[in-house]
Amino acid sequence: MVAFLERAAADPAVVAIKMTVYRIGDDTPFVRSLIRAAEIGQRSGLRYVYAGNLPGLVGPYEHTFCPGCQTAVVQRVGYRILAVSLADGACKNCGTKIPGVWT
């Protein structure tokens, strides 16, 4: 599985990697590869890189950040949303519109 993630992280055609993970440790090749994939995505210019659903294991990649000012506009732990910093679909800090359905 780690080799699969490493290949996918390096492939510019891959825009999403989704898989079910059960009972995974915090410092494993899988988690490191997932973080590496998120880092590559950011360096490649992706604006909304999210590597969540591993509560507490992927650092800032659990959250969604504004591409305008880098403020966390959606803060999560796993599937739980802790805070949303949006007003009318825009970042409360700088006003950048964030695509999505916000209720």
C-alpha contacts under 8 A as a table, 3 or more apart, distances in Angstrom:
res1	aa1	res2	aa2	distance
1	M	4	F	5.07
1	M	5	L	6.42
1	M	30	F	7.33
2	V	5	L	5.15
2	V	6	E	6.19
2	V	29	P	6.28
2	V	30	F	5.32
2	V	33	S	6.59
3	A	6	E	5.04
3	A	7	R	6.18
4	F	7	R	5.25
4	F	8	A	6.11
5	L	8	A	4.98
5	L	9	A	5.89
5	L	30	F	7.69
5	L	33	S	6.14
5	L	34	L	6.84
5	L	37	A	7.42
6	E	9	A	5.12
6	E	10	A	6.45
6	E	33	S	6.04
6	E	37	A	7.29
7	R	10	A	5.35
7	R	11	D	6.33
8	A	11	D	5.09
8	A	14	V	6.16
8	A	17	I	7.84
8	A	37	A	7.66
9	A	12	P	7.70
9	A	14	V	7.37
9	A	33	S	7.88
9	A	36	R	7.18
9	A	37	A	4.40
9	A	38	A	7.79
9	A	40	I	6.70
9	A	41	G	7.70
10	A	37	A	7.49
10	A	40	I	7.44
11	D	14	V	5.72
12	P	15	V	7.55
14	V	17	I	7.50
21	V	24	I	6.78
21	V	54	L	7.97
24	I	28	T	7.70
25	G	28	T	5.94
25	G	31	V	7.95
26	D	31	V	6.69
26	D	57	L	5.46
27	D	31	V	6.52
27	D	32	R	6.99
28	T	31	V	5.40
28	T	32	R	6.28
29	P	32	R	5.09
29	P	33	S	5.96
30	F	33	S	5.18
30	F	34	L	6.20
31	V	34	L	5.04
31	V	35	I	6.23
31	V	57	L	7.14
31	V	58	V	7.10
32	R	35	I	5.18
32	R	36	R	6.09
33	S	36	R	4.88
33	S	37	A	6.08
34	L	37	A	5.06
34	L	38	A	6.35
34	L	51	A	6.86
34	L	58	V	7.89
35	I	38	A	5.05
35	I	39	E	6.21
35	I	51	A	7.14
35	I	58	V	6.26
35	I	61	Y	7.51
36	R	39	E	5.02
36	R	40	I	6.18
37	A	40	I	5.14
37	A	41	G	6.17
38	A	41	G	5.00
38	A	42	Q	6.30
38	A	49	V	6.04
38	A	50	Y	7.02
38	A	51	A	6.51
38	A	61	Y	7.17
39	E	42	Q	5.16
39	E	43	R	6.23
40	I	43	R	5.08
40	I	44	S	6.02
41	G	44	S	5.05
41	G	45	G	6.56
41	G	46	L	5.52
41	G	49	V	6.60
42	Q	45	G	5.29
42	Q	46	L	5.15
42	Q	47	R	6.80
42	Q	49	V	6.49
43	R	46	L	7.40
46	L	49	V	6.43
47	R	67	P	5.77
48	Y	64	T	6.30
48	Y	65	F	6.83
48	Y	66	C	7.99
48	Y	67	P	7.56
49	V	61	Y	6.80
49	V	64	T	7.13
50	Y	61	Y	5.10
50	Y	62	E	5.93
50	Y	63	H	6.51
50	Y	64	T	6.50
51	A	54	L	7.81
51	A	58	V	6.65
51	A	61	Y	5.07
51	A	62	E	5.73
52	G	55	P	6.91
52	G	58	V	6.77
52	G	61	Y	6.25
52	G	62	E	4.30
52	G	63	H	7.41
52	G	76	R	8.00
52	G	77	V	7.75
52	G	78	G	6.03
52	G	79	Y	7.91
53	N	62	E	7.36
53	N	77	V	7.60
53	N	78	G	4.33
53	N	79	Y	6.05
54	L	57	L	5.54
54	L	58	V	6.72
54	L	62	E	7.92
54	L	78	G	5.68
55	P	58	V	7.44
55	P	62	E	7.59
55	P	77	V	5.11
55	P	78	G	4.20
55	P	79	Y	7.94
56	G	59	G	6.35
56	G	62	E	7.81
56	G	77	V	6.51
56	G	78	G	7.43
58	V	61	Y	5.48
58	V	62	E	6.14
59	G	62	E	6.26
60	P	63	H	5.78
61	Y	64	T	7.40
62	E	75	Q	7.18
62	E	76	R	5.84
62	E	77	V	6.59
62	E	78	G	7.19
63	H	72	A	6.40
63	H	73	V	7.65
63	H	74	V	5.65
63	H	75	Q	4.72
63	H	76	R	5.53
64	T	72	A	5.74
64	T	73	V	5.81
64	T	74	V	5.02
64	T	75	Q	6.63
65	F	70	Q	5.25
65	F	71	T	5.42
65	F	72	A	4.29
65	F	73	V	5.38
65	F	74	V	6.96
66	C	69	C	5.77
66	C	70	Q	4.79
66	C	71	T	5.39
66	C	72	A	6.34
66	C	73	V	6.07
66	C	91	C	6.51
66	C	96	T	7.16
66	C	98	I	7.19
67	P	70	Q	5.59
67	P	96	T	7.72
68	G	94	C	7.00
68	G	96	T	6.02
69	C	93	N	7.55
69	C	94	C	6.52
71	T	91	C	7.88
71	T	93	N	7.16
72	A	75	Q	6.23
72	A	85	S	7.31
73	V	83	A	7.68
73	V	84	V	5.49
73	V	85	S	4.57
73	V	86	L	6.23
73	V	91	C	6.38
73	V	92	K	7.98
74	V	81	I	7.07
74	V	82	L	7.62
74	V	83	A	5.84
74	V	84	V	4.61
74	V	85	S	6.41
75	Q	81	I	5.94
75	Q	82	L	5.39
75	Q	83	A	5.17
75	Q	84	V	6.50
76	R	79	Y	6.79
76	R	80	R	5.52
76	R	81	I	4.45
76	R	82	L	5.29
76	R	83	A	7.26
77	V	80	R	5.33
77	V	81	I	6.61
77	V	82	L	7.08
81	I	84	V	7.56
85	S	91	C	6.26
85	S	92	K	5.67
85	S	93	N	7.96
86	L	89	G	5.68
86	L	90	A	5.17
86	L	91	C	4.77
86	L	92	K	5.12
87	A	90	A	5.29
87	A	91	C	6.47
87	A	92	K	5.74
88	D	102	W	7.85
89	G	97	K	5.86
89	G	98	I	5.71
89	G	99	P	7.18
89	G	100	G	7.44
89	G	101	V	7.76
89	G	102	W	6.22
90	A	95	G	5.16
90	A	96	T	5.24
90	A	97	K	4.11
90	A	98	I	5.37
91	C	94	C	5.72
91	C	95	G	4.76
91	C	96	T	5.30
91	C	97	K	6.43
91	C	98	I	6.87
92	K	95	G	5.81
